[in-house]
């Protein structure tokens, strides 16, 4: 776009001392504003990526990537579905489960929960609950008759700990001589897990698969088969392949069917936050217009002399575009470097600010994380950097056009 001579003159104007020192101040301020905007944008987007990644890890750590269910209710021939799922090259693990809503009662404290019957040997390969056990082990379900594992908040609500007993009431009726009463069974707490998501810590309880089948009168049926695949973002594609390979009538769901709205809201939040912060870069880039307009006024005599010596209007236009591009490039380069550096060390920076000023931004008693997560992603950095530079380049067009329209006779009249 720029010929060597116009590039040389434009860069020479950028580095030269000016008669009006206020122009130099505005030029530096413009580059600084762009740099600060880019730093803020990269840092905030990286922190949001970190939060989103943390939430995704915790949700998908307890939620299966895919779910094979019976088309009309319980899954009868689940052994065939389990075998077909394991035969798929992208399925890492699969496990049957039984799921039902129940009421848990301990010493007068009552709470509802989603009770899930699992096979401990298979379940630990499908979800990450074994890595989040605070007390006990997932294998204790198999070794203890009528044992139960609770989420940490659910256990606190019921006031129970390891070895405590509670009563489970399921929405099925048992006919006795006194009439129909709900089915109840006493369970012993053998484990407590803490994932860091209220949805699971407050509302999920795990029991052994045979115990769930007996309590809910499922016989040999299960609620479905949960699967884990090699790439969570290809869950929809793998689910469709499984649905086509399974004989009979099945429903094959994936995690996006359960959490689609939530993750769509997170993505929209990131976009809107990025757009709002990009306005900081836009405001800073507008300073380039002010800088170059004042520079055109300051250099009118030089422009006239250049035109007198045969410089074309296009040459003059390119000279001032180079100056604005240089300011934008410098601000973007510095902002990108410092932004990536800050984003990569944001937890250390926040810790230093907390210690220096006696503040506490993230209280672990309120939030499930104790430090600020950050995930610097190359597409975000490139998008911010390229967008900032192109915006700076766009802001040079009007001042460059003003220089382009300068008339030598008018500019030199009072020189």
Secondary structure, 3 states (H helix, E strand, C coil): CCCHHHHHHHHHHHHCCCCCHHHHHHHHHHHHHHHHHHHHHHHHHHHHHHHHHHHHHHHHHHCCCEEEEECCECECCHHHHHHHHHHCCCEEEEEEEEEEEEEEEECCEEEEEEEEEECHHHHCCCCCHHHHEEEECCCHHHHCCCEEEEEHHHHHHHCCCCCCEEEEEEEEEEEECCEEEEEEEEEEEEEEECCCCHHHHCCEEEEEHHHHHHHCCCCCCECEEEEEECCHHHHHHHHHHHHHHCCCCEEEEEHHHHHHHHHHHHHHHHHHHHHHHHHHHHHHHHHHHHHHHHHHHHCHHHHHHHHHCCCCHHHHHHHHHHHHHHHHHHHHHHHHHHHHHHHHCHHHHHHHHHHHHCCCCCCCCCCCCCCCCCCCCHHHHHHHHHHHHHHHHHHHHHHHHHHHCCCHHHHCCCC
